């Protein structure tokens, strides 16, 4: 675990021998590097990776609507309509992080939360785990945005949530969260 206050899921022991691990780049947001791996045929190859803290995505239902946030994403230069999300802090569960992020970003406290699913994301390049949490019994509270969060809260009718999540501009976390909730019969 990196001691930056964020949560990182540990990697399992490798099935193929790792001959060296090299960190080539560190920022306050991610660490990048490679593992020199001995492949099954005896050759070696560098497998590059970027390590990110674990994150949570919140599918929050208020009556017949889902709570979304609209925010500009400088990395892709587009405004996105997304489910609330954020980094899991060290020692936090996905559900505790979901409650905190929902409160901070949207001004809603969840009376009930349940982990829908968690999994590794973009496994060809990332060391990043994402959890999806379903939240209900919402009550208004005061928002507490981070100094780099400039977002608006939007209500999306449940009946339109899948279409909204699949419409451009779209992103993986929102689409996955909405589809998981639908698959579970929650929306």
C-alpha positions as CSV (number, residue, x, y, z in Angstrom):
1,X,0.0,0.0,0.0
2,X,1.2,3.5,-0.9
3,X,1.1,5.9,2.1
4,X,-0.8,8.7,0.4
5,X,-4.1,8.3,2.2
6,X,-5.7,6.4,-0.6
7,X,-6.7,2.8,-0.8
8,X,-5.0,0.4,-3.2
9,X,-6.0,-3.2,-3.7
10,X,-3.0,-5.6,-3.4
11,X,-1.9,-7.6,-6.4
12,X,-1.8,-11.4,-6.1
13,X,1.4,-13.3,-6.5
14,X,2.4,-13.5,-10.2
15,X,1.9,-16.7,-12.2
16,X,4.9,-15.8,-14.4
17,X,8.2,-14.8,-12.8
18,X,8.7,-11.1,-12.4
19,X,12.4,-10.4,-12.8
20,X,12.3,-6.7,-12.0
21,X,9.8,-4.0,-11.3
22,X,10.7,-0.5,-12.3
23,X,8.8,2.7,-11.4
24,X,9.4,5.3,-14.1
25,X,6.9,8.0,-13.3
26,X,5.2,9.2,-10.1
27,X,2.7,11.9,-9.7
28,X,0.2,12.7,-6.9
29,X,-2.4,10.9,-9.0
30,X,-0.8,7.7,-10.4
31,X,2.5,5.8,-10.5
32,X,3.7,4.3,-13.8
33,X,6.3,1.7,-14.5
34,X,6.8,-1.8,-15.8
35,X,7.5,-5.4,-14.7
36,X,10.1,-7.4,-16.6
37,X,8.3,-10.7,-16.9
38,X,9.6,-14.1,-18.0
39,X,7.0,-15.5,-20.3
40,X,6.0,-19.2,-20.6
41,X,8.3,-19.7,-23.6
42,X,11.4,-18.4,-21.7
43,X,11.5,-15.0,-23.3
44,X,11.2,-11.8,-21.3
45,X,9.0,-8.7,-21.9
46,X,8.3,-5.4,-20.2
47,X,4.7,-5.1,-19.2
48,X,3.9,-1.5,-18.6
49,X,1.3,-0.4,-16.0
50,X,-0.1,2.6,-14.3
51,X,-1.2,2.2,-10.7
52,X,-4.2,4.3,-9.5
53,X,-6.0,4.3,-6.2
54,X,-9.2,2.3,-5.9
55,X,-12.3,4.2,-6.8
56,X,-16.1,4.0,-6.2
57,X,-19.0,4.8,-8.4
58,X,-22.4,5.5,-6.8
59,X,-25.7,4.6,-8.4
60,X,-28.0,6.7,-6.1
61,X,-31.7,6.3,-6.5
62,X,-34.2,9.0,-5.3
63,X,-37.7,7.8,-5.9
64,X,-38.0,7.4,-9.7
65,X,-34.7,9.2,-10.5
66,X,-31.0,8.6,-10.4
67,X,-28.6,11.2,-9.2
68,X,-26.0,12.3,-11.7
69,X,-23.4,15.0,-11.8
70,X,-22.4,17.1,-14.7
71,X,-18.8,18.1,-14.9
72,X,-16.1,19.2,-17.4
73,X,-13.3,16.6,-17.8
74,X,-10.1,18.4,-19.0
75,X,-8.5,15.1,-19.8
76,X,-10.9,14.4,-22.7
77,X,-12.0,18.1,-23.1
78,X,-15.7,17.3,-22.7
79,X,-18.5,17.8,-20.3
80,X,-19.8,14.5,-19.0
81,X,-23.1,13.5,-17.3
82,X,-21.8,10.9,-14.8
83,X,-22.7,9.0,-11.7
84,X,-21.0,10.4,-8.6
85,X,-17.6,8.9,-8.1
86,X,-14.3,9.3,-6.3
87,X,-11.3,7.8,-4.7
88,X,-11.5,5.3,-1.8
89,X,-9.5,6.6,1.1
90,X,-7.2,4.4,3.1
91,X,-9.1,2.1,5.5
92,X,-12.5,2.9,3.8
93,X,-14.8,0.3,2.3
94,X,-16.4,0.8,-1.0
95,X,-19.7,1.5,0.7
96,X,-18.2,4.0,3.2
97,X,-16.4,5.8,0.3
98,X,-19.7,5.9,-1.7
99,X,-21.5,7.5,1.3
100,X,-18.8,10.1,1.6
101,X,-18.5,10.9,-2.1
102,X,-22.3,11.1,-2.6
103,X,-22.6,13.5,0.3
104,X,-19.7,15.6,-0.8
105,X,-20.6,15.8,-4.5
106,X,-24.4,15.9,-4.5
107,X,-25.5,17.0,-1.1
108,X,-27.4,13.7,-0.4
109,X,-26.8,11.3,2.5
110,X,-27.6,7.7,1.8
111,X,-29.7,5.8,4.3
112,X,-28.8,2.5,2.7
113,X,-25.9,1.3,0.6
114,X,-25.0,-2.0,-1.0
115,X,-22.0,-3.1,-3.0
116,X,-23.1,-4.2,-6.5
117,X,-19.7,-5.3,-7.8
118,X,-16.0,-4.5,-7.7
119,X,-13.4,-5.5,-10.3
120,X,-10.1,-4.6,-11.9
121,X,-10.4,-2.0,-14.7
122,X,-8.5,-1.8,-18.0
123,X,-6.4,-4.8,-17.1
124,X,-4.1,-4.4,-20.1
125,X,-2.5,-1.3,-18.6
126,X,-4.0,-0.3,-15.2
127,X,-3.6,-1.5,-11.7
128,X,-6.9,0.0,-10.6
129,X,-9.9,-1.5,-8.8
130,X,-13.4,0.1,-9.1
131,X,-16.4,-0.6,-6.9
132,X,-20.0,0.1,-7.7
133,X,-22.4,0.9,-4.9
134,X,-26.2,1.3,-5.0
135,X,-27.5,4.0,-2.6
136,X,-31.1,4.7,-1.5
137,X,-33.1,6.5,1.2
138,X,-31.5,9.8,0.3
139,X,-31.8,12.9,2.4
140,X,-30.5,16.3,1.6
141,X,-27.4,17.5,3.5
142,X,-24.8,20.1,2.8
143,X,-22.4,19.5,-0.1
144,X,-18.6,19.6,0.5
145,X,-16.9,19.9,-2.9
146,X,-13.1,19.5,-3.3
147,X,-11.4,22.6,-4.6
148,X,-11.0,21.0,-8.0
149,X,-14.7,19.9,-8.3
150,X,-16.9,22.1,-10.4
151,X,-20.0,20.1,-10.9
152,X,-23.8,20.4,-11.0
153,X,-26.2,17.8,-9.7
154,X,-28.7,16.5,-12.2
155,X,-31.7,14.2,-11.8
156,X,-32.3,11.6,-14.5
157,X,-35.5,9.6,-14.6
158,X,-34.9,5.9,-14.0
159,X,-36.8,5.1,-17.2
160,X,-34.2,7.2,-19.2
161,X,-31.1,6.2,-17.2
162,X,-29.8,3.5,-19.6
163,X,-30.4,5.8,-22.7
164,X,-28.6,8.7,-21.0
165,X,-25.7,6.5,-19.9
166,X,-25.3,5.2,-23.5
167,X,-25.6,8.6,-25.1
168,X,-22.6,10.7,-26.2
169,X,-20.6,11.9,-24.5
170,X,-20.4,8.7,-22.4
171,X,-18.0,7.0,-20.1
172,X,-17.3,3.6,-18.9
173,X,-18.0,4.0,-15.2
174,X,-21.4,5.5,-15.7
175,X,-22.5,3.0,-18.3
176,X,-21.2,0.1,-16.1
177,X,-22.9,1.4,-13.0
178,X,-26.3,1.9,-14.7
179,X,-26.1,-1.5,-16.5
180,X,-25.2,-3.3,-13.2
181,X,-28.1,-1.7,-11.4
182,X,-30.4,-2.6,-14.2
183,X,-29.1,-6.2,-14.2
184,X,-29.8,-6.4,-10.5
185,X,-33.4,-5.2,-11.0
186,X,-32.7,-2.0,-9.0
187,X,-33.7,0.4,-11.8
